[in-house]
């Protein structure tokens, strides 16, 4: 079974600065997908960014980018120019490729991101 | 499109009571699933369905039943509620169970069992 570990229960950053959230995972598979989800106080789960393991290029979505290190099984999220609206819980998630990913997403425990004005 | 909808948003049950959490999607997605989120934890998969008439168990299925009679609906039944089932429940759907297809989540149902 796969596991996802987020070692930072809480992070704090000044508005307009850059912050990096860490995620490591354990798997024996070579093909899989990784995701970062944002959960604001509204509880809604919002997809921030996704990465296919077979792609060497790191995914980028506007101010959000990832550093995907397949050999190290590391998948960190960098948020540039932090904004007050970025304050939320952030979850790293893994989805298997083999078996069609029928076992859904495996989530880490989350990192609570605080933005200081 | 309304996306994924869940009802109710909040519910309080007494131990031993039964209830059904409703989930519906209007995106014609094949794949639907139920997760629970406990404090300090990420989401954990309860049950999932890859199409009408097909369901299977996830990581934490005990105490829950599901059925999928239509593509749109995927209700979650608690047969005899227990305090350990106090949690926030999320329904999700996606085009397919495979690949990097985005899972669309509903707004969640906060359930308290006393």
Contacts between the chains, C-beta under 8 A, distances in Angstrom:
chain1	res1	chain2	res2	distance
A	4	B	42	7.3
A	33	B	99	7.3
A	33	B	100	4.6
A	42	B	107	7.6
A	43	B	88	6.7
A	43	B	107	6.4
A	43	B	108	4.6
A	43	B	110	8.0
A	44	B	105	6.9
A	44	B	107	5.8
A	44	B	108	7.6
A	45	B	43	7.7
A	45	B	90	6.5
A	45	B	92	7.7
A	45	B	105	3.8
A	47	B	102	5.4
A	47	B	103	7.7
A	50	B	100	5.3
A	50	B	102	7.3
A	52	B	100	5.7
A	91	B	42	5.3
A	91	B	43	7.4
A	93	B	42	7.4
A	95	B	100	7.5
A	97	B	98	7.2
A	97	B	99	7.7
A	100	B	50	7.9
A	100	B	96	7.6
A	100	B	97	4.6
A	100	B	98	4.1
A	101	B	97	5.3
A	101	B	98	5.3
A	101	B	99	7.3
A	102	B	48	6.9
A	102	B	50	6.8
A	102	B	56	7.0
A	102	B	97	5.1
A	103	B	45	6.6
A	103	B	48	7.9
A	103	B	58	6.6
A	103	B	59	7.5
A	104	B	33	5.2
A	104	B	35	7.4
A	104	B	45	4.1
A	104	B	48	5.8
A	104	B	58	6.1
A	104	B	92	8.0
A	104	B	103	7.9
A	105	B	35	8.0
A	105	B	43	7.1
A	105	B	45	7.3
A	105	B	103	6.5
A	106	B	42	8.0
A	107	B	42	2.8
A	107	B	43	4.8
A	107	B	44	7.4
A	108	B	42	5.3
A	109	B	40	6.2
A	109	B	41	5.7
A	109	B	42	5.3
A	110	B	40	7.9
A	110	B	41	7.9
A	110	B	42	5.8
